[in-house]
Amino acid sequence: MKRLTIALAAVALLASGAVRAADETNRPAMGPHGPGGPGGPHFEAPLIPPRLMADLALTAEQKPKVDAIAADFDQQRDKILADQKNNPAITNLRDEIKAARQAGDREKVRELRGQLAPYEKPILDLRKESMDKVRALLTDAQKKTLDDARQRFGRRNGPPPPPPGGTDKPEPPPGD
């Protein structure tokens, strides 16, 4: 009986390791704290993560259009990243950010990220433009699903994005 228990435990351990390894091979390459580092942009992330794509439940008519937008986004993003890879100013800033992060100097990291922001803007603008194209194809229910996902993402990764077409300033209470 003891041998059977040990054998079953060994099989379960191997199976869980195989499942974990298979899961890891489907993830993009990441640094110690995820792509882009803690709180940083995730430039290599797909336009629409697979889970959100499933949640959107695109119609047969929408799916090829969204796939085309995502493929165009990937191509343009990869070109921007390739162009930036050989830019010594970006490389130096990223090296300085890494050193400041390792030294625990959050203020220096914040300052250097501000200097890196203009280089990141083209990808952020491309992502916004591409998501606006996708959003235009969605039904109201799908837009709500997208907005809810953006709110959840915002809570995990900093302040939530402002509502589409709205303002991020709360209305004053009545009677003031």
C-alpha positions as CSV (number, residue, x, y, z in Angstrom):
1,M,0.0,0.0,0.0
2,K,2.9,2.3,0.9
3,R,4.5,1.7,-2.5
4,L,1.2,2.4,-4.3
5,T,0.8,5.7,-2.5
6,I,4.4,6.8,-3.3
7,A,3.9,5.7,-7.0
8,L,0.7,7.7,-7.2
9,A,2.3,10.8,-5.6
10,A,5.2,10.5,-8.1
11,V,2.9,10.3,-11.1
12,A,0.9,13.3,-9.8
13,L,4.1,15.3,-9.3
14,L,5.3,14.5,-12.8
15,A,2.0,15.3,-14.4
16,S,1.8,18.6,-12.6
17,G,5.3,19.4,-13.7
18,A,4.4,18.6,-17.3
19,V,1.3,20.8,-17.2
20,R,3.3,23.6,-15.8
21,A,6.1,23.2,-18.4
22,A,3.5,23.2,-21.2
23,D,1.9,26.3,-19.7
24,E,5.3,28.1,-19.5
25,T,6.1,27.4,-23.2
26,N,3.0,29.3,-24.3
27,R,3.9,32.5,-22.4
28,P,6.0,35.3,-23.9
29,A,9.6,35.7,-22.6
30,M,9.6,37.8,-19.4
31,G,12.1,39.4,-17.1
32,P,12.1,38.8,-13.4
33,H,9.0,40.9,-12.9
34,G,7.2,40.4,-16.2
35,P,7.6,42.1,-19.5
36,G,8.6,45.7,-19.2
37,G,9.4,45.4,-15.5
38,P,7.2,46.3,-12.6
39,G,4.6,48.9,-13.6
40,G,6.1,49.3,-17.0
41,P,4.4,49.0,-20.3
42,H,4.0,45.5,-21.8
43,F,5.1,46.3,-25.4
44,E,5.3,42.7,-26.6
45,A,1.8,41.9,-25.3
46,P,-0.8,41.0,-27.9
47,L,-3.3,43.7,-28.9
48,I,-6.1,41.6,-27.3
49,P,-5.0,38.9,-24.8
50,P,-6.4,35.4,-25.6
51,R,-8.7,35.3,-22.5
52,L,-10.3,38.7,-23.4
53,M,-10.6,37.5,-27.0
54,A,-12.6,34.5,-25.8
55,D,-14.7,36.7,-23.4
56,L,-15.6,39.0,-26.3
57,A,-17.2,36.1,-28.2
58,L,-16.6,37.7,-31.6
59,T,-19.0,36.7,-34.4
60,A,-17.8,35.0,-37.5
61,E,-18.0,38.3,-39.3
62,Q,-16.0,40.2,-36.6
63,K,-13.2,37.7,-36.0
64,P,-11.3,38.1,-39.3
65,K,-11.6,41.9,-39.1
66,V,-10.2,41.9,-35.5
67,D,-7.5,39.4,-36.5
68,A,-6.4,41.6,-39.4
69,I,-6.2,44.7,-37.1
70,A,-4.2,42.6,-34.5
71,A,-1.9,41.3,-37.2
72,D,-1.3,44.9,-38.5
73,F,-0.7,46.1,-35.0
74,D,1.9,43.3,-34.4
75,Q,3.7,44.1,-37.6
76,Q,3.9,47.8,-36.9
77,R,4.8,47.3,-33.3
78,D,7.6,44.8,-34.2
79,K,9.0,47.4,-36.7
80,I,9.0,50.1,-34.0
81,L,10.7,47.8,-31.5
82,A,13.3,46.7,-34.0
83,D,14.1,50.3,-34.9
84,Q,14.4,51.2,-31.2
85,K,16.5,48.1,-30.3
86,N,19.5,49.7,-32.0
87,N,19.0,53.2,-30.5
88,P,21.8,53.8,-28.0
89,A,19.8,56.5,-26.1
90,I,17.0,53.9,-25.3
91,T,19.5,51.2,-24.4
92,N,21.4,53.5,-22.0
93,L,18.1,54.6,-20.4
94,R,17.0,51.0,-19.9
95,D,20.3,50.1,-18.4
96,E,20.1,53.0,-16.0
97,I,16.6,52.1,-15.1
98,K,17.7,48.5,-14.4
99,A,20.6,49.7,-12.2
100,A,18.4,52.1,-10.3
101,R,15.7,49.4,-9.8
102,Q,18.4,47.0,-8.5
103,A,19.7,49.8,-6.1
104,G,16.1,50.3,-4.9
105,D,16.1,54.0,-6.0
106,R,12.4,54.4,-6.9
107,E,12.7,58.1,-7.5
108,K,15.6,57.6,-10.0
109,V,13.5,54.9,-11.8
110,R,10.6,57.3,-12.0
111,E,12.8,60.1,-13.3
112,L,14.4,57.8,-16.0
113,R,11.0,56.3,-17.0
114,G,9.9,59.9,-17.7
115,Q,12.9,60.3,-20.0
116,L,12.0,57.0,-21.7
117,A,8.3,58.0,-22.2
118,P,8.8,59.9,-25.5
119,Y,10.4,56.7,-27.0
120,E,7.4,54.6,-25.8
121,K,4.8,57.0,-27.1
122,P,4.7,55.6,-30.7
123,I,3.8,52.1,-29.5
124,L,1.3,53.4,-27.0
125,D,-0.3,55.5,-29.7
126,L,-0.4,52.6,-32.1
127,R,-2.1,50.4,-29.4
128,K,-4.7,53.0,-28.8
129,E,-5.4,53.5,-32.5
130,S,-5.6,49.8,-33.1
131,M,-8.0,49.3,-30.1
132,D,-10.2,52.1,-31.3
133,K,-10.5,50.3,-34.6
134,V,-11.4,47.1,-32.8
135,R,-13.9,48.9,-30.6
136,A,-15.7,50.3,-33.6
137,L,-16.5,46.7,-34.7
138,L,-17.9,45.6,-31.3
139,T,-21.5,45.5,-30.2
140,D,-22.5,47.4,-27.0
141,A,-22.3,44.2,-24.9
142,Q,-18.8,43.5,-26.3
143,K,-17.8,47.1,-25.6
144,K,-18.9,46.6,-22.0
145,T,-16.9,43.4,-21.7
146,L,-13.8,45.3,-23.1
147,D,-14.3,48.2,-20.7
148,D,-14.7,45.9,-17.7
149,A,-11.5,44.1,-18.7
150,R,-9.7,47.5,-19.0
151,Q,-10.9,48.5,-15.5
152,R,-9.7,45.2,-14.0
153,F,-6.3,45.6,-15.7
154,G,-6.1,49.2,-14.5
155,R,-6.7,48.1,-10.9
156,R,-3.8,45.6,-11.1
157,N,-1.4,48.0,-13.0
158,G,-2.0,51.5,-11.8
159,P,-4.8,54.0,-12.1
160,P,-7.7,52.9,-14.3
161,P,-8.1,54.5,-17.7
162,P,-10.6,57.2,-18.0
163,P,-14.0,56.0,-19.3
164,P,-14.4,56.1,-23.1
165,G,-15.7,59.5,-24.2
166,G,-16.1,60.6,-20.6
167,T,-14.2,62.6,-18.2
168,D,-12.0,61.3,-15.3
169,K,-13.2,64.1,-13.0
170,P,-16.1,63.1,-10.7
171,E,-19.2,65.2,-10.7
172,P,-19.7,67.4,-7.7
173,P,-22.4,66.2,-5.3
174,P,-25.7,67.9,-5.7
175,G,-26.3,71.0,-3.6
176,D,-22.7,72.2,-3.6
